[in-house]
Structure formats: C-alpha cells, structure tokens
Amino acid sequence: QVQFVESGGGLVQAGGSLRLSCAASGSTFRTKNSAWYRQAPGNQRELVASISSGGFADYVDSVKGRFTISRDNAKNTVDLQMNSLRPEDTAVYYCNFLLRVFRGDSWGSWGQGTQVTVSS
C-alpha cells in the first residue's frame, strides 16, 4: 500500500504563509488523484484540496484564493502552499488519495500528519 509522509508544518501568525510537502511511495501515485486533508480538535477530517494526475486542482471554498496544491509525479510529491493563513486553518494536515467511492478509490496508508498552528 502507498505510504505518505507529511512535513512543513509549524507555528505562524495570522496572515502568514507555510508550504507543506508530502512524499508518497509506490508507482500508482502518478495515476491517482491526490489530496490534502486536515483535522482540527473535535472535528472530522476535512478535505482541503485535491489535484488530478494531470494537474487539475480543486479546493474547499474556505481556502480558495489562499491555498495552492501542486504535484510532481517524477518525485512522487504533493505540496500545499498556504498563504493568508487564519486561526481557523489550525489543524493537523494529512495527504492521501482523493477517495471517490463511485470510482472504487481506496486510501493509501495515513502518515502522522504535520501540525499547522495559526495564532492571532
């Protein structure tokens, strides 16, 4: 199963920026849609952004215009550039495949995530 390892999180003031990186193992990465998820304390895991194998990106409304997802299939990596960060962006961020049950998608192995904390 594909394994994901996240990095790049940290503590930042509101309005600041962070760039998260995700390294994936396995040859199937290049053929699947990838995504960044986040989970704040007491909340369900939320889809933040996704990107197709060909580079088409989509975002949850709350981060549109602020976050940019990108991928490098040659390196098996997916990045998330986060600008204009807000306290409500505080969460543990994870990467994985985009799960579309009607397409029969399945998860890769979840990493430990990377903590993003945005202070006021």
Contacts in CASP RR format, 6 or more apart in sequence:
PFRMAT RR
TARGET T0000
AUTHOR 0000-0000-0000
METHOD contacts of the structure
MODEL  1
QVQFVESGGGLVQAGGSLRLSCAASGSTFRTKNSAWYRQAPGNQRELVAS
ISSGGFADYVDSVKGRFTISRDNAKNTVDLQMNSLRPEDTAVYYCNFLLR
VFRGDSWGSWGQGTQVTVSS
1 108 0 8 1.000
1 109 0 8 1.000
2 24 0 8 1.000
2 25 0 8 1.000
2 26 0 8 1.000
2 28 0 8 1.000
2 29 0 8 1.000
2 97 0 8 1.000
2 108 0 8 1.000
2 109 0 8 1.000
3 24 0 8 1.000
3 25 0 8 1.000
3 108 0 8 1.000
3 109 0 8 1.000
3 111 0 8 1.000
4 22 0 8 1.000
4 23 0 8 1.000
4 24 0 8 1.000
4 25 0 8 1.000
4 94 0 8 1.000
4 95 0 8 1.000
4 96 0 8 1.000
4 108 0 8 1.000
4 109 0 8 1.000
4 110 0 8 1.000
4 111 0 8 1.000
5 22 0 8 1.000
5 23 0 8 1.000
5 24 0 8 1.000
5 111 0 8 1.000
6 20 0 8 1.000
6 21 0 8 1.000
6 22 0 8 1.000
6 93 0 8 1.000
6 94 0 8 1.000
6 95 0 8 1.000
6 111 0 8 1.000
6 112 0 8 1.000
6 113 0 8 1.000
6 114 0 8 1.000
7 20 0 8 1.000
7 21 0 8 1.000
7 22 0 8 1.000
7 23 0 8 1.000
7 114 0 8 1.000
8 18 0 8 1.000
8 19 0 8 1.000
8 20 0 8 1.000
8 21 0 8 1.000
8 114 0 8 1.000
9 18 0 8 1.000
9 20 0 8 1.000
9 93 0 8 1.000
9 114 0 8 1.000
9 115 0 8 1.000
9 116 0 8 1.000
10 18 0 8 1.000
10 114 0 8 1.000
10 115 0 8 1.000
10 116 0 8 1.000
10 117 0 8 1.000
11 117 0 8 1.000
11 119 0 8 1.000
12 18 0 8 1.000
12 85 0 8 1.000
12 116 0 8 1.000
12 117 0 8 1.000
12 118 0 8 1.000
12 119 0 8 1.000
13 118 0 8 1.000
13 119 0 8 1.000
13 120 0 8 1.000
14 85 0 8 1.000
14 86 0 8 1.000
14 87 0 8 1.000
14 118 0 8 1.000
14 119 0 8 1.000
14 120 0 8 1.000
15 83 0 8 1.000
15 84 0 8 1.000
15 85 0 8 1.000
15 86 0 8 1.000
15 118 0 8 1.000
16 83 0 8 1.000
16 84 0 8 1.000
16 85 0 8 1.000
16 118 0 8 1.000
17 81 0 8 1.000
17 82 0 8 1.000
17 83 0 8 1.000
17 84 0 8 1.000
17 85 0 8 1.000
18 82 0 8 1.000
18 85 0 8 1.000
18 116 0 8 1.000
19 79 0 8 1.000
19 80 0 8 1.000
19 81 0 8 1.000
19 82 0 8 1.000
20 36 0 8 1.000
20 79 0 8 1.000
20 80 0 8 1.000
20 82 0 8 1.000
20 93 0 8 1.000
20 95 0 8 1.000
20 114 0 8 1.000
20 116 0 8 1.000
21 77 0 8 1.000
21 78 0 8 1.000
21 79 0 8 1.000
22 34 0 8 1.000
22 36 0 8 1.000
22 77 0 8 1.000
22 78 0 8 1.000
22 79 0 8 1.000
22 80 0 8 1.000
22 95 0 8 1.000
23 75 0 8 1.000
23 76 0 8 1.000
23 77 0 8 1.000
24 34 0 8 1.000
24 76 0 8 1.000
24 77 0 8 1.000
24 78 0 8 1.000
24 95 0 8 1.000
25 76 0 8 1.000
26 76 0 8 1.000
29 73 0 8 1.000
29 76 0 8 1.000
30 53 0 8 1.000
30 73 0 8 1.000
30 76 0 8 1.000
31 53 0 8 1.000
32 53 0 8 1.000
32 97 0 8 1.000
32 98 0 8 1.000
32 105 0 8 1.000
33 50 0 8 1.000
33 51 0 8 1.000
33 52 0 8 1.000
33 53 0 8 1.000
33 97 0 8 1.000
33 98 0 8 1.000
33 100 0 8 1.000
33 105 0 8 1.000
34 50 0 8 1.000
34 51 0 8 1.000
34 71 0 8 1.000
34 78 0 8 1.000
34 95 0 8 1.000
34 96 0 8 1.000
34 97 0 8 1.000
34 98 0 8 1.000
35 47 0 8 1.000
35 48 0 8 1.000
35 49 0 8 1.000
35 50 0 8 1.000
35 51 0 8 1.000
35 69 0 8 1.000
35 95 0 8 1.000
35 96 0 8 1.000
35 97 0 8 1.000
35 98 0 8 1.000
36 47 0 8 1.000
36 48 0 8 1.000
36 49 0 8 1.000
36 50 0 8 1.000
36 69 0 8 1.000
36 78 0 8 1.000
36 80 0 8 1.000
36 93 0 8 1.000
36 94 0 8 1.000
36 95 0 8 1.000
37 45 0 8 1.000
37 46 0 8 1.000
37 47 0 8 1.000
37 48 0 8 1.000
37 93 0 8 1.000
37 94 0 8 1.000
37 95 0 8 1.000
37 96 0 8 1.000
38 45 0 8 1.000
38 46 0 8 1.000
38 48 0 8 1.000
38 89 0 8 1.000
38 91 0 8 1.000
38 92 0 8 1.000
38 93 0 8 1.000
38 94 0 8 1.000
38 116 0 8 1.000
39 45 0 8 1.000
39 46 0 8 1.000
39 91 0 8 1.000
39 92 0 8 1.000
39 94 0 8 1.000
40 46 0 8 1.000
40 90 0 8 1.000
40 91 0 8 1.000
40 92 0 8 1.000
43 91 0 8 1.000
45 94 0 8 1.000
46 60 0 8 1.000
46 91 0 8 1.000
47 60 0 8 1.000
47 98 0 8 1.000
48 59 0 8 1.000
48 60 0 8 1.000
48 63 0 8 1.000
48 67 0 8 1.000
48 80 0 8 1.000
48 93 0 8 1.000
49 57 0 8 1.000
49 58 0 8 1.000
49 59 0 8 1.000
49 60 0 8 1.000
49 63 0 8 1.000
49 67 0 8 1.000
49 69 0 8 1.000
49 80 0 8 1.000
50 57 0 8 1.000
50 58 0 8 1.000
50 59 0 8 1.000
50 69 0 8 1.000
50 98 0 8 1.000
51 57 0 8 1.000
51 58 0 8 1.000
51 69 0 8 1.000
51 70 0 8 1.000
51 71 0 8 1.000
51 78 0 8 1.000
53 73 0 8 1.000
55 70 0 8 1.000
55 71 0 8 1.000
57 68 0 8 1.000
57 69 0 8 1.000
57 70 0 8 1.000
59 65 0 8 1.000
59 67 0 8 1.000
59 69 0 8 1.000
62 88 0 8 1.000
63 82 0 8 1.000
63 89 0 8 1.000
66 82 0 8 1.000
66 83 0 8 1.000
66 84 0 8 1.000
66 85 0 8 1.000
67 80 0 8 1.000
67 81 0 8 1.000
67 82 0 8 1.000
67 83 0 8 1.000
68 80 0 8 1.000
68 81 0 8 1.000
68 83 0 8 1.000
69 78 0 8 1.000
69 79 0 8 1.000
69 80 0 8 1.000
69 81 0 8 1.000
70 78 0 8 1.000
70 79 0 8 1.000
70 81 0 8 1.000
71 77 0 8 1.000
71 78 0 8 1.000
71 79 0 8 1.000
72 79 0 8 1.000
78 95 0 8 1.000
80 93 0 8 1.000
80 95 0 8 1.000
82 89 0 8 1.000
82 116 0 8 1.000
85 116 0 8 1.000
85 118 0 8 1.000
86 118 0 8 1.000
87 118 0 8 1.000
87 119 0 8 1.000
87 120 0 8 1.000
88 118 0 8 1.000
89 116 0 8 1.000
89 118 0 8 1.000
90 116 0 8 1.000
90 117 0 8 1.000
90 118 0 8 1.000
91 116 0 8 1.000
92 113 0 8 1.000
92 114 0 8 1.000
92 115 0 8 1.000
92 116 0 8 1.000
93 113 0 8 1.000
93 114 0 8 1.000
93 115 0 8 1.000
93 116 0 8 1.000
94 110 0 8 1.000
94 111 0 8 1.000
94 113 0 8 1.000
95 113 0 8 1.000
96 107 0 8 1.000
96 108 0 8 1.000
96 110 0 8 1.000
97 105 0 8 1.000
97 106 0 8 1.000
97 107 0 8 1.000
97 108 0 8 1.000
98 105 0 8 1.000
99 105 0 8 1.000
99 106 0 8 1.000
99 107 0 8 1.000
END
